[in-house]
Amino acid sequence: MKKLLLPVIMIAIAITACTKEGATEGGSTNNPDTTVVTTPVAGADSVVIFQDVNIGWSPNSSTYGRVFSSKTGAVYLDNAIPDTMGKYIDLAFNYFGSIQMNFLSANDASFDLKITGAKTTLVRNYVPTDTFALAAFDTLTHAVTLQKMYITDDGASFGATNLPLLVFFKNGNGKKGIVKVKSLASDHIIADVKVQY
């Protein structure tokens, strides 16, 4: 009986792993995150969540900043980024009108703000819904799902009519995350962010 039980368990684990990987690597399966970790290591599979993050688009705004740090969860005004924080600024936001906006690395040459110490972040602005569903973001609680995501700098943009949508990123420290852009207000966007701890 023991000889039969072990192969059955191994097959079940392999099927579960393939299903989850399909949802994050470009497959058409959009299963919610149901990862089960039997012996979790404190912090190793944690996801940090930031809700209702307000990111502005106007340069030198006194209300909303254009750069975000997943270490602090803060959005920084253009004129209020401490030099010591530059290495923790992951994302910058470009706005060219409601039909063309995107996230990019804070040290990207096309971004009009120079941030001391900023590291390179890879940003995937276009994530098809059959690659990773909005509902999968809402239920995501395990960093292993983030770790499996395919992220490359795609240079894509999106418009207000595409919202809500997901943007994948991998910061300069190797941490992967997802921005869920929920809505567009008169001078900023509203987003939720989940990132590896």
C-alpha positions in Angstrom: 0.0 0.0 0.0 2.9 2.4 0.9 4.5 1.8 -2.5 1.3 2.8 -4.3 0.6 5.9 -2.1 3.9 7.7 -2.8 3.6 7.7 -6.6 0.0 9.0 -6.3 1.1 11.9 -4.0 3.9 12.8 -6.4 1.6 12.9 -9.4 -0.9 15.1 -7.5 1.9 17.5 -6.6 3.1 17.6 -10.2 -0.4 18.4 -11.5 -0.9 21.1 -9.0 2.5 22.7 -9.8 1.8 22.7 -13.6 -1.7 24.2 -13.1 -0.3 27.1 -11.0 2.6 27.7 -13.4 0.2 27.9 -16.4 -1.6 30.8 -14.7 1.6 32.8 -14.3 3.7 31.9 -17.3 1.3 32.7 -20.1 -1.2 29.8 -20.0 -4.9 30.3 -20.3 -5.8 28.9 -16.9 -6.8 31.7 -14.4 -7.0 29.8 -11.2 -6.9 31.9 -8.0 -3.8 31.6 -5.8 -4.4 28.4 -3.8 -0.8 27.6 -2.9 -0.5 25.4 0.2 2.8 25.6 2.1 3.0 22.8 4.6 6.1 24.1 6.4 6.3 27.9 5.8 9.4 29.8 6.7 8.6 33.1 8.4 8.7 35.8 5.7 9.8 33.5 2.9 6.4 33.2 1.2 4.9 36.6 2.3 3.2 39.2 0.2 3.2 42.8 1.2 0.0 44.6 0.2 -0.6 48.3 -0.3 -4.1 49.4 -1.0 -5.5 52.6 -2.6 -2.1 54.0 -3.6 -2.6 57.4 -5.3 0.0 58.1 -8.0 -0.1 61.4 -9.8 1.0 62.4 -13.3 1.7 66.1 -13.2 5.4 67.1 -12.7 6.1 69.0 -9.5 2.6 68.5 -8.1 2.2 69.5 -4.5 -0.5 66.8 -4.0 0.5 63.6 -5.7 3.9 62.1 -6.4 4.9 60.1 -9.5 7.3 57.6 -8.0 6.6 54.6 -5.8 8.6 52.6 -3.4 7.5 49.0 -2.6 9.8 49.0 0.4 7.9 51.9 2.2 4.6 51.8 0.2 4.9 55.5 -0.2 4.5 57.7 -3.3 7.0 60.6 -3.3 6.5 64.1 -4.5 9.0 65.2 -7.2 10.8 67.7 -4.8 10.6 65.5 -1.7 12.6 62.3 -2.5 15.4 61.9 0.0 18.7 60.9 -1.5 18.8 57.9 0.8 15.5 56.6 -0.7 16.6 56.6 -4.3 17.7 53.0 -4.2 14.2 52.0 -3.0 12.2 53.8 -5.6 10.9 51.0 -7.9 8.3 52.6 -10.2 7.8 55.9 -12.0 4.6 56.8 -13.8 4.3 58.6 -17.2 1.1 60.2 -18.3 0.6 61.4 -21.9 -3.2 61.7 -21.7 -6.0 59.3 -20.8 -5.2 57.1 -23.9 -1.4 56.6 -23.2 0.2 56.1 -19.8 2.6 53.6 -18.4 4.9 52.6 -15.5 8.6 52.5 -16.0 11.8 52.2 -14.1 12.6 55.3 -12.0 16.0 55.5 -13.7 14.7 55.2 -17.2 16.2 57.8 -19.6 12.7 58.8 -20.8 11.5 59.8 -17.4 12.0 63.5 -16.8 13.0 63.2 -13.1 16.5 62.1 -12.2 16.6 60.1 -8.9 19.9 59.6 -7.1 20.7 55.9 -6.6 17.6 54.5 -8.4 18.0 50.9 -9.6 16.6 49.4 -12.7 13.1 47.9 -12.5 11.7 45.7 -15.3 8.1 46.6 -16.0 5.6 44.7 -18.0 2.7 47.1 -18.7 0.7 44.8 -20.9 -0.4 41.6 -19.2 -3.2 39.8 -21.1 -6.1 38.7 -18.9 -5.7 35.1 -20.0 -2.1 35.3 -18.5 -3.1 36.5 -15.1 -6.7 37.4 -14.2 -7.8 40.4 -12.0 -9.5 37.9 -9.7 -6.2 36.0 -9.3 -4.6 39.3 -8.1 -7.4 39.8 -5.5 -6.9 36.3 -4.0 -3.0 36.3 -4.2 -1.5 35.7 -0.8 1.7 33.7 -1.6 5.0 35.1 -2.9 5.6 31.8 -4.8 3.0 32.9 -7.3 4.9 36.2 -7.8 8.2 34.4 -8.2 6.9 32.4 -11.1 5.7 35.4 -13.1 7.4 36.2 -16.4 8.6 39.8 -16.4 10.4 41.7 -19.2 10.6 45.4 -20.0 7.9 45.7 -22.7 7.7 49.5 -23.2 3.9 49.1 -23.6 1.3 51.6 -22.5 -2.4 51.5 -21.6 -5.4 53.8 -21.6 -8.3 54.7 -19.3 -10.6 52.4 -21.3 -8.3 49.4 -20.4 -8.9 49.8 -16.6 -8.8 48.0 -14.4 -5.6 46.2 -15.4 -2.5 44.6 -14.0 1.1 45.6 -14.4 4.0 43.2 -13.5 7.3 44.5 -12.2 10.7 43.2 -10.8 12.6 45.8 -8.9 16.4 46.2 -8.6 16.6 44.0 -5.6 15.0 41.1 -7.4 11.5 41.4 -5.8 8.6 40.8 -8.0 5.2 42.5 -7.7 1.9 43.4 -9.4 0.2 46.8 -9.6 -3.5 46.6 -10.1 -4.5 50.0 -11.6 -8.1 50.3 -10.5 -9.2 53.7 -11.7 -8.3 57.1 -13.1 -9.2 60.3 -11.1 -8.9 63.9 -12.3 -5.1 64.1 -11.5 -4.0 60.7 -10.4 -4.5 57.0 -10.7 -5.6 54.7 -7.8 -3.9 51.3 -7.5 -3.3 48.4 -5.2 0.1 46.8 -5.1 1.3 43.4 -4.0 5.0 42.6 -3.8 7.3 39.9 -2.4 8.3 40.6 1.2 
